[in-house]
Amino acid sequence: SRVERAPDDLFLRIVAGDVPATIVHSDDQVVAFEDIAPQAPTHVLVVPRERYENVAELAAKAPQVLARLVEVAQRIADERCGGEYRLVFNTGTAVGQSVFHVHGHVLGGRDFTWPPG
Ligand code: 5GP
């Protein structure tokens, strides 16, 4: 018999509810959830419901979804850290991308250094 296999995209599995996560926002286009290994008091990931590999692909193929993602990131930062935050899209393994389903890291609630290193 045919066995339904969960997608191997971790964030699709979180969006589908197959992998548990602390969801902080969900709408028809994006889902936001707490990072499992927070690097700041606020560390939320905002992802499109559909898979795009990185932010450039998202911008090219679904710019309105990228706009929603940024709007949701801002709202979370407004609620949690007075609207002061860092929004990071790692693109490529060399700079730390480990999940190839675009996600904006919303980081805030502490001081950050610049340049980031
Ligand atoms: P990247 O390194 O690709 O920019 O970010 C991937 C992020 O996903 C990391 O910050 C990592 O902690 C987070 N992450 C990895 N696996 C899980 C998971 O199973 N659940 C949640 N909530 N976050 C995860």
Backbone and ligand atoms as CSV (ligand in chain L), in Angstrom:
chain,resi,resn,atom,element,x,y,z
A,1,SER,N,N,0.843,-1.200,0.000
A,1,SER,CA,C,0.000,0.000,0.000
A,1,SER,C,C,0.874,1.245,0.000
A,2,ARG,N,N,0.290,2.301,-0.541
A,2,ARG,CA,C,1.041,3.539,-0.642
A,2,ARG,C,C,1.071,4.227,0.725
A,3,VAL,N,N,2.248,4.669,1.109
A,3,VAL,CA,C,2.392,5.347,2.404
A,3,VAL,C,C,2.587,6.841,2.129
A,4,GLU,N,N,1.755,7.656,2.756
A,4,GLU,CA,C,1.927,9.111,2.636
A,4,GLU,C,C,3.156,9.522,3.432
A,5,ARG,N,N,4.061,10.192,2.769
A,5,ARG,CA,C,5.273,10.624,3.461
A,5,ARG,C,C,5.219,12.110,3.733
A,6,ALA,N,N,5.582,12.478,4.949
A,6,ALA,CA,C,5.658,13.899,5.287
A,6,ALA,C,C,6.757,14.533,4.442
A,7,PRO,N,N,6.593,15.804,4.073
A,7,PRO,CA,C,7.654,16.471,3.312
A,7,PRO,C,C,8.930,16.550,4.153
A,8,ASP,N,N,10.089,16.440,3.507
A,8,ASP,CA,C,11.317,16.486,4.296
A,8,ASP,C,C,11.758,17.920,4.580
A,9,ASP,N,N,10.995,18.894,4.090
A,9,ASP,CA,C,11.240,20.292,4.430
A,9,ASP,C,C,10.715,20.525,5.858
A,10,LEU,N,N,11.659,20.749,6.791
A,10,LEU,CA,C,11.298,20.901,8.207
A,10,LEU,C,C,10.235,21.970,8.416
A,11,PHE,N,N,10.371,23.109,7.742
A,11,PHE,CA,C,9.425,24.192,8.006
A,11,PHE,C,C,8.063,23.917,7.378
A,12,LEU,N,N,8.009,23.150,6.286
A,12,LEU,CA,C,6.702,22.703,5.785
A,12,LEU,C,C,6.041,21.788,6.802
A,13,ARG,N,N,6.836,20.987,7.469
A,13,ARG,CA,C,6.277,20.076,8.481
A,13,ARG,C,C,5.753,20.857,9.682
A,14,ILE,N,N,6.450,21.940,10.050
A,14,ILE,CA,C,5.957,22.796,11.138
A,14,ILE,C,C,4.668,23.497,10.705
A,15,VAL,N,N,4.651,24.037,9.476
A,15,VAL,CA,C,3.452,24.710,8.962
A,15,VAL,C,C,2.265,23.747,8.963
A,16,ALA,N,N,2.532,22.485,8.607
A,16,ALA,CA,C,1.467,21.479,8.536
A,16,ALA,C,C,1.054,20.969,9.914
A,17,GLY,N,N,1.831,21.290,10.960
A,17,GLY,CA,C,1.523,20.808,12.292
A,17,GLY,C,C,2.070,19.424,12.579
A,18,ASP,N,N,2.901,18.901,11.682
A,18,ASP,CA,C,3.481,17.564,11.869
A,18,ASP,C,C,4.670,17.579,12.802
A,19,VAL,N,N,5.331,18.722,12.907
A,19,VAL,CA,C,6.420,18.908,13.874
A,19,VAL,C,C,5.969,20.018,14.816
A,20,PRO,N,N,5.993,19.758,16.124
A,20,PRO,CA,C,5.502,20.769,17.057
A,20,PRO,C,C,6.384,22.010,17.105
A,21,ALA,N,N,5.758,23.162,17.267
A,21,ALA,CA,C,6.476,24.421,17.429
A,21,ALA,C,C,5.546,25.370,18.183
A,22,THR,N,N,6.134,26.372,18.806
A,22,THR,CA,C,5.334,27.392,19.483
A,22,THR,C,C,4.986,28.464,18.453
A,23,ILE,N,N,3.770,28.356,17.925
A,23,ILE,CA,C,3.318,29.264,16.866
A,23,ILE,C,C,2.910,30.597,17.500
A,24,VAL,N,N,3.413,31.693,16.955
A,24,VAL,CA,C,3.042,33.007,17.492
A,24,VAL,C,C,2.202,33.817,16.510
A,25,HIS,N,N,2.131,33.381,15.263
A,25,HIS,CA,C,1.288,34.048,14.267
A,25,HIS,C,C,1.032,33.057,13.135
A,26,SER,N,N,-0.186,33.095,12.602
A,26,SER,CA,C,-0.520,32.236,11.465
A,26,SER,C,C,-1.570,32.938,10.617
A,27,ASP,N,N,-1.342,33.053,9.321
A,27,ASP,CA,C,-2.383,33.576,8.429
A,27,ASP,C,C,-2.327,32.793,7.120
A,28,ASP,N,N,-3.008,33.298,6.100
A,28,ASP,CA,C,-3.105,32.537,4.848
A,28,ASP,C,C,-1.786,32.482,4.093
A,29,GLN,N,N,-0.823,33.344,4.436
A,29,GLN,CA,C,0.429,33.390,3.674
A,29,GLN,C,C,1.670,33.017,4.472
A,30,VAL,N,N,1.716,33.386,5.751
A,30,VAL,CA,C,2.920,33.150,6.546
A,30,VAL,C,C,2.580,32.583,7.922
A,31,VAL,N,N,3.586,31.919,8.504
A,31,VAL,CA,C,3.484,31.386,9.866
A,31,VAL,C,C,4.740,31.827,10.605
A,32,ALA,N,N,4.578,32.202,11.879
A,32,ALA,CA,C,5.713,32.595,12.708
A,32,ALA,C,C,5.743,31.717,13.953
A,33,PHE,N,N,6.958,31.315,14.341
A,33,PHE,CA,C,7.106,30.440,15.509
A,33,PHE,C,C,8.434,30.712,16.187
A,34,GLU,N,N,8.507,30.319,17.459
A,34,GLU,CA,C,9.706,30.531,18.253
A,34,GLU,C,C,10.846,29.660,17.720
A,35,ASP,N,N,12.044,30.243,17.583
A,35,ASP,CA,C,13.218,29.447,17.215
A,35,ASP,C,C,13.528,28.469,18.354
A,36,ILE,N,N,13.912,27.248,17.992
A,36,ILE,CA,C,14.165,26.212,18.999
A,36,ILE,C,C,15.449,26.485,19.782
A,37,ALA,N,N,16.325,27.300,19.241
A,37,ALA,CA,C,17.604,27.630,19.899
A,37,ALA,C,C,17.789,29.152,19.889
A,38,PRO,N,N,17.006,29.854,20.723
A,38,PRO,CA,C,16.974,31.322,20.631
A,38,PRO,C,C,18.325,31.971,20.904
A,39,GLN,N,N,18.671,32.951,20.062
A,39,GLN,CA,C,19.926,33.691,20.183
A,39,GLN,C,C,19.717,35.062,20.814
A,40,ALA,N,N,18.483,35.351,21.219
A,40,ALA,CA,C,18.147,36.636,21.844
A,40,ALA,C,C,16.824,36.426,22.576
A,41,PRO,N,N,16.459,37.347,23.485
A,41,PRO,CA,C,15.177,37.195,24.200
A,41,PRO,C,C,13.991,37.065,23.242
A,42,THR,N,N,14.032,37.801,22.132
A,42,THR,CA,C,13.070,37.556,21.050
A,42,THR,C,C,13.824,36.915,19.896
A,43,HIS,N,N,13.405,35.723,19.516
A,43,HIS,CA,C,13.967,35.052,18.337
A,43,HIS,C,C,12.854,34.221,17.712
A,44,VAL,N,N,12.200,34.853,16.760
A,44,VAL,CA,C,11.048,34.248,16.083
A,44,VAL,C,C,11.408,34.063,14.619
A,45,LEU,N,N,10.964,32.976,14.028
A,45,LEU,CA,C,11.142,32.726,12.598
A,45,LEU,C,C,9.812,32.964,11.897
A,46,VAL,N,N,9.850,33.724,10.805
A,46,VAL,CA,C,8.645,33.961,10.002
A,46,VAL,C,C,8.873,33.316,8.642
A,47,VAL,N,N,7.972,32.417,8.262
A,47,VAL,CA,C,8.152,31.634,7.030
A,47,VAL,C,C,6.897,31.673,6.172
A,48,PRO,N,N,7.065,31.636,4.838
A,48,PRO,CA,C,5.894,31.477,3.974
A,48,PRO,C,C,5.317,30.070,4.134
A,49,ARG,N,N,4.020,29.939,3.922
A,49,ARG,CA,C,3.398,28.608,3.973
A,49,ARG,C,C,3.940,27.705,2.874
A,50,GLU,N,N,4.326,28.316,1.741
A,50,GLU,CA,C,4.882,27.530,0.644
A,50,GLU,C,C,6.395,27.677,0.625
A,51,ARG,N,N,7.069,26.689,0.040
A,51,ARG,CA,C,8.522,26.674,0.076
A,51,ARG,C,C,9.143,27.499,-1.048
A,52,TYR,N,N,9.991,28.438,-0.647
A,52,TYR,CA,C,10.920,29.130,-1.542
A,52,TYR,C,C,12.279,28.984,-0.884
A,53,GLU,N,N,13.308,28.767,-1.675
A,53,GLU,CA,C,14.594,28.405,-1.081
A,53,GLU,C,C,15.229,29.542,-0.288
A,54,ASN,N,N,15.099,30.771,-0.793
A,54,ASN,CA,C,15.737,31.903,-0.119
A,54,ASN,C,C,14.946,33.171,-0.402
A,55,VAL,N,N,15.392,34.282,0.195
A,55,VAL,CA,C,14.590,35.509,0.117
A,55,VAL,C,C,14.539,36.059,-1.303
A,56,ALA,N,N,15.592,35.863,-2.089
A,56,ALA,CA,C,15.576,36.371,-3.462
A,56,ALA,C,C,14.544,35.627,-4.306
A,57,GLU,N,N,14.465,34.306,-4.098
A,57,GLU,CA,C,13.463,33.535,-4.836
A,57,GLU,C,C,12.055,33.956,-4.409
A,58,LEU,N,N,11.873,34.191,-3.117
A,58,LEU,CA,C,10.569,34.653,-2.625
A,58,LEU,C,C,10.213,36.008,-3.233
A,59,ALA,N,N,11.179,36.914,-3.261
A,59,ALA,CA,C,10.929,38.254,-3.816
A,59,ALA,C,C,10.546,38.174,-5.290
A,60,ALA,N,N,11.206,37.285,-6.037
A,60,ALA,CA,C,10.959,37.182,-7.471
A,60,ALA,C,C,9.614,36.519,-7.765
A,61,LYS,N,N,9.277,35.492,-6.984
A,61,LYS,CA,C,8.109,34.679,-7.319
A,61,LYS,C,C,6.847,35.066,-6.566
A,62,ALA,N,N,7.001,35.652,-5.372
A,62,ALA,CA,C,5.810,35.981,-4.566
A,62,ALA,C,C,6.090,37.218,-3.716
A,63,PRO,N,N,6.281,38.371,-4.374
A,63,PRO,CA,C,6.650,39.577,-3.617
A,63,PRO,C,C,5.627,39.966,-2.554
A,64,GLN,N,N,4.359,39.671,-2.799
A,64,GLN,CA,C,3.340,40.032,-1.798
A,64,GLN,C,C,3.491,39.193,-0.539
A,65,VAL,N,N,4.011,37.978,-0.676
A,65,VAL,CA,C,4.225,37.135,0.502
A,65,VAL,C,C,5.428,37.649,1.293
A,66,LEU,N,N,6.460,38.125,0.585
A,66,LEU,CA,C,7.602,38.740,1.277
A,66,LEU,C,C,7.147,39.993,2.030
A,67,ALA,N,N,6.288,40.776,1.390
A,67,ALA,CA,C,5.781,41.977,2.068
A,67,ALA,C,C,5.011,41.593,3.335
A,68,ARG,N,N,4.220,40.559,3.257
A,68,ARG,CA,C,3.478,40.103,4.445
A,68,ARG,C,C,4.441,39.634,5.528
A,69,LEU,N,N,5.467,38.883,5.116
A,69,LEU,CA,C,6.459,38.379,6.071
A,69,LEU,C,C,7.095,39.558,6.845
A,70,VAL,N,N,7.463,40.604,6.120
A,70,VAL,CA,C,8.097,41.766,6.765
A,70,VAL,C,C,7.102,42.478,7.682
A,71,GLU,N,N,5.861,42.590,7.230
A,71,GLU,CA,C,4.823,43.230,8.058
A,71,GLU,C,C,4.632,42.459,9.367
A,72,VAL,N,N,4.613,41.141,9.291
A,72,VAL,CA,C,4.435,40.315,10.490
A,72,VAL,C,C,5.663,40.426,11.392
A,73,ALA,N,N,6.852,40.454,10.811
A,73,ALA,CA,C,8.080,40.633,11.603
A,73,ALA,C,C,8.018,41.944,12.380
A,74,GLN,N,N,7.602,43.005,11.703
A,74,GLN,CA,C,7.491,44.320,12.359
A,74,GLN,C,C,6.483,44.278,13.507
A,75,ARG,N,N,5.359,43.636,13.274
A,75,ARG,CA,C,4.317,43.570,14.300
A,75,ARG,C,C,4.819,42.823,15.534
A,76,ILE,N,N,5.515,41.714,15.309
A,76,ILE,CA,C,6.068,40.940,16.433
A,76,ILE,C,C,7.073,41.798,17.197
A,77,ALA,N,N,7.933,42.506,16.476
A,77,ALA,CA,C,8.935,43.355,17.130
A,77,ALA,C,C,8.274,44.531,17.850
A,78,ASP,N,N,7.200,45.079,17.289
A,78,ASP,CA,C,6.471,46.156,17.966
A,78,ASP,C,C,5.926,45.661,19.301
A,79,GLU,N,N,5.380,44.449,19.283
A,79,GLU,CA,C,4.759,43.902,20.494
A,79,GLU,C,C,5.795,43.521,21.541
A,80,ARG,N,N,6.962,43.035,21.094
A,80,ARG,CA,C,7.906,42.431,22.039
A,80,ARG,C,C,9.111,43.282,22.367
A,81,CYS,N,N,9.539,44.123,21.462
A,81,CYS,CA,C,10.778,44.868,21.717
A,81,CYS,C,C,10.747,46.285,21.185
A,82,GLY,N,N,9.598,46.920,21.328
A,82,GLY,CA,C,9.512,48.344,21.014
A,82,GLY,C,C,9.871,48.680,19.575
A,83,GLY,N,N,9.716,47.726,18.671
A,83,GLY,CA,C,9.972,47.991,17.262
A,83,GLY,C,C,11.438,48.061,16.896
A,84,GLU,N,N,12.328,47.694,17.837
A,84,GLU,CA,C,13.768,47.704,17.536
A,84,GLU,C,C,14.236,46.258,17.439
A,85,TYR,N,N,14.694,45.879,16.273
A,85,TYR,CA,C,14.988,44.471,16.036
A,85,TYR,C,C,15.894,44.321,14.830
A,86,ARG,N,N,16.406,43.102,14.683
A,86,ARG,CA,C,17.181,42.755,13.497
A,86,ARG,C,C,16.390,41.689,12.742
A,87,LEU,N,N,16.240,41.887,11.421
A,87,LEU,CA,C,15.555,40.907,10.561
A,87,LEU,C,C,16.604,40.314,9.639
A,88,VAL,N,N,16.887,39.019,9.806
A,88,VAL,CA,C,17.998,38.363,9.112
A,88,VAL,C,C,17.481,37.246,8.204
A,89,PHE,N,N,17.966,37.269,6.967
A,89,PHE,CA,C,17.731,36.161,6.036
A,89,PHE,C,C,19.086,35.583,5.654
A,90,ASN,N,N,19.485,34.504,6.276
A,90,ASN,CA,C,20.729,33.854,5.861
A,90,ASN,C,C,20.503,33.199,4.502
A,91,THR,N,N,21.439,33.427,3.587
A,91,THR,CA,C,21.334,32.866,2.236
A,91,THR,C,C,22.630,32.150,1.894
A,92,GLY,N,N,22.581,30.809,1.939
A,92,GLY,CA,C,23.765,30.003,1.631
A,92,GLY,C,C,24.417,29.438,2.878
A,93,THR,N,N,24.975,28.265,2.711
A,93,THR,CA,C,25.578,27.575,3.854
A,93,THR,C,C,26.763,28.349,4.450
A,94,ALA,N,N,27.501,29.093,3.611
A,94,ALA,CA,C,28.697,29.797,4.101
A,94,ALA,C,C,28.353,30.815,5.179
A,95,VAL,N,N,27.131,31.376,5.129
A,95,VAL,CA,C,26.739,32.373,6.132
A,95,VAL,C,C,25.760,31.805,7.153
A,96,GLY,N,N,25.568,30.484,7.119
A,96,GLY,CA,C,24.804,29.849,8.189
A,96,GLY,C,C,23.420,29.361,7.839
A,97,GLN,N,N,23.008,29.454,6.552
A,97,GLN,CA,C,21.680,28.907,6.239
A,97,GLN,C,C,21.714,27.391,6.373
A,98,SER,N,N,20.792,26.868,7.184
A,98,SER,CA,C,20.740,25.423,7.390
A,98,SER,C,C,19.396,24.829,6.977
A,99,VAL,N,N,18.379,25.666,6.846
A,99,VAL,CA,C,17.066,25.200,6.401
A,99,VAL,C,C,16.743,25.944,5.111
A,100,PHE,N,N,16.510,25.185,4.028
A,100,PHE,CA,C,16.357,25.797,2.702
A,100,PHE,C,C,14.890,26.004,2.351
A,101,HIS,N,N,14.229,26.625,3.302
A,101,HIS,CA,C,12.868,27.144,3.169
A,101,HIS,C,C,12.973,28.523,3.801
A,102,VAL,N,N,12.823,29.562,2.964
A,102,VAL,CA,C,13.156,30.917,3.426
A,102,VAL,C,C,12.487,31.235,4.768
A,103,HIS,N,N,13.270,31.860,5.644
A,103,HIS,CA,C,12.763,32.267,6.959
A,103,HIS,C,C,13.454,33.551,7.371
A,104,GLY,N,N,12.668,34.497,7.853
A,104,GLY,CA,C,13.228,35.703,8.447
A,104,GLY,C,C,13.398,35.475,9.929
A,105,HIS,N,N,14.625,35.710,10.421
A,105,HIS,CA,C,14.857,35.671,11.866
A,105,HIS,C,C,14.506,37.045,12.429
A,106,VAL,N,N,13.569,37.105,13.347
A,106,VAL,CA,C,13.264,38.345,14.071
A,106,VAL,C,C,13.992,38.267,15.412
A,107,LEU,N,N,15.016,39.115,15.563
A,107,LEU,CA,C,15.881,39.060,16.749
A,107,LEU,C,C,15.798,40.395,17.477
A,108,GLY,N,N,15.596,40.328,18.794
A,108,GLY,CA,C,15.529,41.574,19.548
A,108,GLY,C,C,15.559,41.313,21.041
A,109,GLY,N,N,15.477,42.407,21.787
A,109,GLY,CA,C,15.421,42.293,23.243
A,109,GLY,C,C,16.774,42.327,23.917
A,110,ARG,N,N,17.828,42.542,23.150
A,110,ARG,CA,C,19.159,42.756,23.719
A,110,ARG,C,C,19.936,43.647,22.759
A,111,ASP,N,N,21.127,44.096,23.198
A,111,ASP,CA,C,21.967,44.881,22.299
A,111,ASP,C,C,22.674,43.957,21.318
A,112,PHE,N,N,22.894,44.448,20.092
A,112,PHE,CA,C,23.619,43.697,19.070
A,112,PHE,C,C,24.850,44.475,18.639
A,113,THR,N,N,25.847,43.772,18.176
A,113,THR,CA,C,27.031,44.432,17.658
A,113,THR,C,C,26.916,44.644,16.158
A,114,TRP,N,N,27.645,45.637,15.657
A,114,TRP,CA,C,27.741,45.861,14.214
A,114,TRP,C,C,29.170,46.257,13.906
A,115,PRO,N,N,29.848,45.647,12.935
A,115,PRO,CA,C,29.349,44.623,12.023
A,115,PRO,C,C,29.076,43.302,12.738
A,116,PRO,N,N,28.242,42.453,12.121
A,116,PRO,CA,C,27.745,41.266,12.810
A,116,PRO,C,C,28.787,40.163,12.990
A,117,GLY,N,N,29.861,40.131,12.192
A,117,GLY,CA,C,30.861,39.077,12.338
A,117,GLY,C,C,30.466,37.781,11.679
L,1,5GP,P1,P,19.284,29.197,9.420
L,1,5GP,O1,O,20.532,28.672,10.074
L,1,5GP,O2,O,18.860,28.320,8.258
L,1,5GP,O3,O,19.316,30.653,9.070
L,1,5GP,O4,O,18.150,29.113,10.531
L,1,5GP,C1,C,17.526,27.919,10.876
L,1,5GP,C2,C,16.938,28.152,12.248
L,1,5GP,O5,O,15.991,27.141,12.499
L,1,5GP,C3,C,17.965,28.083,13.379
L,1,5GP,O6,O,17.969,29.306,14.109
L,1,5GP,C4,C,17.517,26.892,14.212
L,1,5GP,O7,O,17.708,27.085,15.602
L,1,5GP,C5,C,16.041,26.786,13.850
L,1,5GP,N1,N,15.515,25.436,13.953
L,1,5GP,C6,C,16.110,24.291,13.504
L,1,5GP,N2,N,15.322,23.231,13.741
L,1,5GP,C7,C,14.210,23.720,14.355
L,1,5GP,C8,C,13.014,23.086,14.838
L,1,5GP,O8,O,12.823,21.876,14.760
L,1,5GP,N3,N,12.097,23.899,15.407
L,1,5GP,C9,C,12.270,25.256,15.504
L,1,5GP,N4,N,11.285,25.950,16.104
L,1,5GP,N5,N,13.372,25.874,15.048
L,1,5GP,C10,C,14.324,25.113,14.476
